[in-house]
Amino acid sequence: MKSPASASWKAPLKFRMPAAENLVPIRLDIEVDGQRYKDAFTWNPYDPDSEVVMFAKRTVKDLKLAPGFLPQIVQFIQLATFRSYAGQDMYVGDKIVPIKLDLRVDHTVIRDQFLWDLNNFDSDPEEFARTLCKDVGIEDPEVGPAIALAIREQLYEIAIQNVTSARENRINKKGRRAAEHFPISKPSGAALDLMKLFRSSVVRKRKEWDYYKPVLDLLSNEDVDALEAKEERSG
Amino acid sequence: MENKPRHDPNPDSTRPEEPELDLYTIPSYSSWFAWNDIHETERQALKEFFEGSSISRTPKVYKEYRDFIINKYREDPSRRLTFTEVRKSLIGDVTLLHKVFRFLETWGLINFVAPPPPRQGSDSDDRVRVEDGAPNGVRVVATPNSLRPLLAPVVKGKKSGDGVEESGVQLPHLASYSDVFGDLKRLHCANCGDNCDSGYYEYKKVNFVVCVKCFKSGNYGEGKSMDDFELKDCSEKSATNGVVWTEEETLLLLDSVMKHWDDWDLVAQNVQTKSKLDCITKLIELPFGESLIDSAKGGGYSSSTSMNMIGMKPVCLTSSEHQENIINEDQGYDGTIENEKNGDSENQEPPSKKKRTASISDADSSLMKQVARISTMVDPQITAAAAEAAVAMLSDEMSCPREIFYGDQIDLTNGSLSPTLRADAIGESEIQERSSPSESQEIHLKNSDVPLPLRIRAAVATGLGAAAARAKLLALQEEREIEHLVATVIEAQLKKLQSKVKHCEDAELLMEKEYAAIDEFKEHILGERINILRTTHNTGTAKLLEPSSVQSQTGNIS
């Protein structure tokens, strides 16, 4: 087994979503004239067919929103895509981060925790969500996409953190050889220490098993209404 | 590590302290698997673990994953092991774990005897939920973005093949011609997407079209001002420009076309009520009109053809729109008749299969003449098509024409193909008639390097050959008929003779019998006479004194 110091070093890649498909997660929460629009979806900023303005118009039309929503929606999406840090260098290597799920979709509440490799570009949040729903037996078709979205959001955040911290590091070390060598022994906050993790067995202790499995709750109608009312008040 | 039950049980070599060995089933294609080793298959499929790229991906880690998963499955082989169950127990990237899991499942090392997964999930996931309006007011709608743009085309139009399956039952709309091609012609407002049928405003600089409503309301996108738009009224472009032709006018038109082939001014004069352009348009629209125009251009025709035209005209006019004889060009000739007129033209689509012309009233003597007559009455394109078809048919029958038409060597002269019969003679006369117009009408050239006259000759020869062969066959048939009839006649004669002979025999028989009878009778009479003499003799010689009477008696007797 090779020592980590002599691990092969790959050339830095341009920033992209750490998943098989380069989709940006977007969460909207806009209020105009007493109407509140909450939505969450993924957006492909590199798709030539998807035009922000057209999508926004369609949304306003379909959901019968006030026309004042249109510029806001467009703005939000554009902001999100511009913030996608395209062109920035990303740190490459193995990057295992914990992902937590804690969301409610209609009547289903799901809580879960697992590890995700940021640098595994074959990873597919949608597929993971699909498998999860299938294995646990969730029938509500909205749950899967919501899970995938939540995963993407977290990945996105972490990736951004990566880039900003890397930039900071680079700026700090400007005097020395700048963007060439990243000290592997200093992982960013979100990533876990791989050495510690993989040192011994990769099989978890039994008592930890329950933390890393999905917990499913099905709510009754009253619970749903109560929760929604609470959200509205707090939001 | 705990004692794991091996998958290759050997019940013979049992030691008392070893646990009972269970038998696990794995498929034969996975027989490479071994607990203690990592096989090449695994290395190939899961390269990530063997590249030494990271501390989290090592062969040791892989082996641990693999062993754990398989053992987990074997705790209860009859139940299906899900990925979620194992990933909670293993540290590592879930995607990679999933890959290992799938690898093991594909190779049957896990879930091999377990029941198949329940199907309920996949169907409902694939179904697209179309919600009308906002669900329960405006709230979190967790539909992925990818669905939304798809809704637009379904709502907008029915383009071919663009069916998003809304439920398993509803099928995408089948596109009709107007759907597919109508949109090309119809213009859509770039703004609101409505059809601009009545009138529209066209942006002069770029191809941008806005309907009247949008123009008025001012939504035509950024950067365009009102002045830049040009109003274009699409009035209905009716094919006949709204002109109505009565029967008399049509009659007059055709009359005048017959008289002054090409001179449209005169034609228009004759048909006083219509302009030159109208006349031409109407003529083109008539089913046979184009051929008239073409024949007008062609000029020199043999008298028979012009006669046919004129003979055809009144028939046509009386039955212009209603029942007519529909002659299908290729039908009835078995492809053995060749049209020499444009025998080597390129293959064009026949403009219409049914040709509304008058029937050929006089059934001509020779088939060739009929064919020639028909070919003069129709479009050159049709004859070309018929010729092409005939050539194809002939090529199928014989190899020689195939060589000629679809090969490169040409060494054929007229009539060398088959023995000449009287069909040839007729054919040749036709050729004389046709040769001048056919050569003068070299309209199309085939895209091969065979020179034209040779092809014509070859075509002619083939036609003649075919006709001659047919004629010979007919002649042979006639001969056989004759023979047959002669035989019948002879038979009849024989029969007559036979009956005569029989008759004679009968007569002979009768005669013989009669002869015999007469003989008998003769004897009988003789006997009687002798008796009478005797008795007279015996009665007395007294009558000797009367010598005269005795002499007379004896005289009588002898």
Contacts between the chains, C-beta under 8 A, distances in Angstrom:
chain1	res1	chain2	res2	distance
A	1	B	52	7.7
A	1	B	58	5.7
A	1	B	60	7.2
A	2	B	52	4.8
A	4	B	55	5.5
A	7	B	52	7.2
A	7	B	53	6.4
A	7	B	54	6.6
A	7	B	55	7.8
A	8	B	51	7.8
A	8	B	52	7.2
A	8	B	53	5.9
A	23	B	145	7.9
A	26	B	145	7.8
A	35	B	138	6.0
A	36	B	138	5.7
A	36	B	139	8.0
A	37	B	138	5.2
A	38	B	138	7.2
A	38	B	139	5.8
A	38	B	140	4.6
A	38	B	141	8.0
A	39	B	140	6.5
A	39	B	141	5.6
A	40	B	140	6.5
A	40	B	142	6.0
A	41	B	142	7.7
A	41	B	143	6.8
A	41	B	144	5.7
A	41	B	145	4.0
A	41	B	148	7.9
A	42	B	144	5.9
A	42	B	145	5.3
A	42	B	146	7.6
A	43	B	145	5.4
A	44	B	145	7.5
A	44	B	146	7.9
A	49	B	149	6.8
A	50	B	145	7.7
A	50	B	149	6.1
A	55	B	145	7.7
A	55	B	148	6.4
A	55	B	149	7.0
A	58	B	148	6.4
A	58	B	149	7.9
A	58	B	151	7.6
A	58	B	152	6.2
A	59	B	148	7.2
A	62	B	133	7.4
A	62	B	151	7.5
A	63	B	133	6.8
A	63	B	134	4.5
A	63	B	138	6.5
A	64	B	133	6.1
A	64	B	134	6.8
A	65	B	138	7.2
A	93	B	54	6.8
A	94	B	53	7.2
A	94	B	54	3.6
A	94	B	55	7.2
A	94	B	56	5.3
A	94	B	57	7.1
A	96	B	56	6.3
A	96	B	92	7.3
A	96	B	93	5.9
A	105	B	142	5.8
A	114	B	87	6.4
A	114	B	88	7.9
A	114	B	94	4.9
A	115	B	91	6.7
A	115	B	92	6.2
A	115	B	93	5.9
A	115	B	94	6.3
A	116	B	93	6.1
A	116	B	94	6.1
A	116	B	95	7.2
A	117	B	56	7.7
A	117	B	93	3.4
A	117	B	95	6.5
A	117	B	96	6.6
A	120	B	93	5.6
A	120	B	95	5.3
A	120	B	96	6.5
A	122	B	95	6.3
A	122	B	99	7.7
A	123	B	93	7.4
A	123	B	95	4.0
A	124	B	95	7.1
A	127	B	98	7.8
A	128	B	94	6.2
A	128	B	95	7.0
A	128	B	98	7.1
A	130	B	125	6.9
A	131	B	83	5.5
A	131	B	84	7.2
A	131	B	98	6.8
A	132	B	84	6.1
A	133	B	121	6.5
A	133	B	125	7.6
A	134	B	82	8.0
A	134	B	117	7.2
A	134	B	121	4.6
A	134	B	122	7.6
A	135	B	82	3.9
A	135	B	83	6.1
A	135	B	84	4.0
A	135	B	85	7.5
A	136	B	84	6.3
A	137	B	118	7.9
A	137	B	121	7.5
A	138	B	121	7.9
A	139	B	120	7.1
A	139	B	121	7.2
A	139	B	124	6.2
A	141	B	124	5.5
A	141	B	125	5.5
A	141	B	127	7.2
A	141	B	129	6.5
A	142	B	142	4.9
A	142	B	143	7.1
A	144	B	125	6.6
A	145	B	142	5.6
A	145	B	143	6.7
A	145	B	144	4.6
A	146	B	142	4.2
A	148	B	144	7.6
A	149	B	142	6.8
A	149	B	144	7.5
A	194	B	54	7.2
A	194	B	55	5.1
A	194	B	56	5.3
A	195	B	55	6.1
A	197	B	56	7.1
A	197	B	91	5.9
A	198	B	55	5.4
A	198	B	56	5.0
A	198	B	58	7.9
A	198	B	61	6.5
A	198	B	91	7.1
A	198	B	92	7.8
A	201	B	64	6.3
A	202	B	61	5.4
A	202	B	64	4.9
A	202	B	65	6.6
A	202	B	90	5.8
A	202	B	91	4.8
A	202	B	92	5.9
A	203	B	64	6.3
A	203	B	68	5.5
A	203	B	89	6.2
A	203	B	90	6.2
A	203	B	91	7.5
A	204	B	88	7.6
A	204	B	89	5.3
A	204	B	90	6.7
A	204	B	91	5.8
A	206	B	89	7.9
A	209	B	88	5.1
A	209	B	89	5.3
A	210	B	88	7.6
A	211	B	88	7.9
A	212	B	87	7.3
A	212	B	88	4.1
A	212	B	89	7.6
A	213	B	84	6.6
A	213	B	85	7.7
A	213	B	88	3.7
A	214	B	84	6.3
A	228	B	139	7.4
